[in-house]
Amino acid sequence: MAVLYTIAIILGLIIVYVLVNTLRLKKAVTNLNQDQFIQGYRKAQLIDVREVKEFEAGHILGARNIPSTQLRQRYKEIRPDLPVYLYCQNAGRSARTALFLQKKGYSQVYQLQGGFKTWTGKVKSKA
């Protein structure tokens, strides 16, 4: 019986952790639908945080690739005085990137709601 209580407590803690983390990520970034994203991304820094192979397979026209796995080393390439428009494949990595950038003092951070998989605008690819 004690084992069941222990498992229940551990599961409860995991659920609380996931909920708190989700709420933190939602507060860190402003989600923009595609129309809102298109209106502002030409005046902002458009950053694709997917990995290089994903970027090369296709990306939003005008985007720079700074993979989220390299962000700690490369975040200073992003100017803090200009808006930052982020996207990844489905908005998970870009939300975590937004949280990181806000901790570093970036205040104008936005992400594409739904990520690149929902994008229907202009795309560039290497192939």
N, C-alpha and C positions, 0 to 999 in steps of 0.2 A: 504494500500500500504506500509506503514511503517513497518508493521508486516512482509511482504514478504522480504523487504530489510534486516530486522533483522535476519530472518531465513537464508537468503542467506549468510550473513556475518558469522553467526555461523557455517554453513555448510562449508564455505570456510576455516575458522580457523581450523575446525576439520580435513579437508583434508590436510592442510599444516602440522598440528601436526603429523598426521599419516605418511606422506611422510618423514618428518625430522626424526622421530623416526626410520623408516625403514632404512634410510640411515645410521644413527648412529649405528644400530645393524649390518649392513653389514660391516662397517668399523672396528667394534670391534673384529670380529672373521674371521679366515681363514677357509673356507669351504673345506673339503676334501671328495673326492668320496670314495667309499668303498675300492678300491684298495690302495689308498694313506693312508687311515685310518689304514688298516691292516698292511701296511709297518712300521708304526711308533708307533702304540699303545702299543706294548709290551715294548718299552723303555720309555713309558710315564705313567702318572697317568690317568687311564681310569675311568671317573666319569659318572655315570648314574644319571641325575638330575630329573628323574621321581619320582613319589610318591612310597612309599614302596610296595603297592599292585601291581603296574605296574611292579616294579622291580622283585618281587617274581613270577609274572606270566611268566617272561622270560627276560633275559638280556644277553648282550654280555659276553662271557666267560672271567673272570678276572676283570670285572668291580666292582667298589665300588659304593654304593648308598649314595648319598648326595642330598636329594630332594631339589629342588630350593626353596621350602617354608621354609627350615631350613638353607639355605645358610648363612644368616647373622650371625647365631650363630656358624656355623661349618666350615666356609671357611678356618680357620687356620689349619684344618686337611690336606689341600692341600698344598704341598710344592711349593713355588714360584720359586725355582731354577731348577725345572724339567718341561718338557712340560706337558700340561694338555689337554687331549682329552675328549671332552664332547659329550654327546648325550642325547636326550630326544625322545619323540615319533615322532615328526615331525620337529624338529629343532627350534621351537619358544622359548621354555624355555631355551634351551642350548645357544641360541644367547643372551638372556637377562642375563644369568649366565656369559657368556664370557665378556659382557660389565661390569658387576659388578666386576669380577676378575681383569680386566684390570685397573679399577679405584683403585683397592687395590694394584696395582704394579706387577701383573702377566703379563709377556710379551709373553710367548709361549702358546697361547691358540688357540685350534683348535676344530672344531665341525664336526660331521658326517653329510654330506649333505643329506637332506631328512629324517634324523632321523632313529630311530630303525625300523620304519615300512618298510624301504627300505632295511634293513640289511638281507643278505642271508648267512652270515658266521656262525660260531659256536655260539650256544645259550645254556644257562643253565637256568633251571627253578626249582622251589621247587617241583612242582607236578610230 
